[in-house]
Amino acid sequence: MASNPKDDLTIILGSDGFLGRNFARYMGERGLPFHAIGRDAGDLSDPAVSQRVFAEAPKAARILHLVTRQRTGQIQYGIQGELIAVNARIHLNVLEAWRLHQPQAKLISTGSSCAFPESDKPIVEGEFQSGPMHPSVRGYGLAKQLLAVGSETYASQYGLRYLHLFLATVYGPQDHKAPERTHFMTGMIDRAVKEMRGGATAFTVWGEPDTVRDLLYVDDQIEAIFAADATFDNTMLNCSSNAPVTIDQSARAVVEALGWQAEITYPPGTFKGASYKTLDAGLFLGKTGWKPKTSLVEGVRKVLASDYGLS
């Protein structure tokens, strides 16, 4: 099983992305040792850069591989080839550099429900690669499948240790606000703040009210990842809360957190993606006993305070 993050070094690969920044903040606040590797270290789609970065990094107990090229919403449709090509190069380079330069480290990589086939019920781990993915995420999802299988096969052939975690939709402070990069909850919060400040009496929400997603506040997701690391080795695992919410519930949490008396509207024709996308995290929850600490309204309030100065 995993060593203790209080005592052993963690490499955060992708430390300037949304999840990576928050990992660095979380670990720094608690005095947990980590080594941050961000974009200034170079482009990991270049194999020479990946080899150099891993060779120069201090020896670590675990590597959090959070690097990915991602776009959201309808934009993904037009760049599927780019998402496959760039992400595949990054992931293959990371796997090879891990094997050669950090074989003592457990590689913890993050997956996505995008890598699973469409489903109208919570997704279990055994459904991985069992059917076609939603058309809007095929490029990104295929690269995530490559990372999962690559981690498994490298560990098997070379005697390494890995954990590939399928995460919830994560939200929290310091997420990207640009529409092509933002996660849906961050985009929803940002639009609500702008509309409220502009004097609107209605909140315009993209998608459809009954669309279902997993949501976790970023600190809860980080603690869930550490709980999984302490309990599981050499497996692919759903790492979420088994508490899915609808888009309408999310929107109502946002207006409640803002104290905004707004009518919620859903204009036709906006991008919605898969109608139902949640993870069955029963195995993870049963083995670890982990529970999230942050309610949806509380999490939104934390984002409002951190990113918008609202309390």
Sequence and secondary structure as in RCSB ss.txt:
>XXXX:A:sequence
MASNPKDDLTIILGSDGFLGRNFARYMGERGLPFHAIGRDAGDLSDPAVSQRVFAEAPKAARILHLVTRQRTGQI
QYGIQGELIAVNARIHLNVLEAWRLHQPQAKLISTGSSCAFPESDKPIVEGEFQSGPMHPSVRGYGLAKQLLAVG
SETYASQYGLRYLHLFLATVYGPQDHKAPERTHFMTGMIDRAVKEMRGGATAFTVWGEPDTVRDLLYVDDQIEAI
FAADATFDNTMLNCSSNAPVTIDQSARAVVEALGWQAEITYPPGTFKGASYKTLDAGLFLGKTGWKPKTSLVEGV
RKVLASDYGLS
>XXXX:A:secstr
    TTTS EEEETTTSHHHHHHHHHHHHTT  EEEE GGG  TTSHHHHHHHHHHS   SEEEE       GGG
GGGGHHHHHHHHHHHHHHHHHHHHHH TTSEEEEEE GGGS   SS B GGGTTSS   GGGHHHHHHHHHHHHH
HHHHHHHHT EEEEEEE EEE TT   STTT  HHHHHHHHHHHHHHTT SEEE SS TT EE EEEHHHHHHHH
HHHHHH  SEEEEES S  EEHHHHHHHHHHHHT   EEE  TT     SEE B  HHHHHHH       HHHHH
HHHHHHHH   
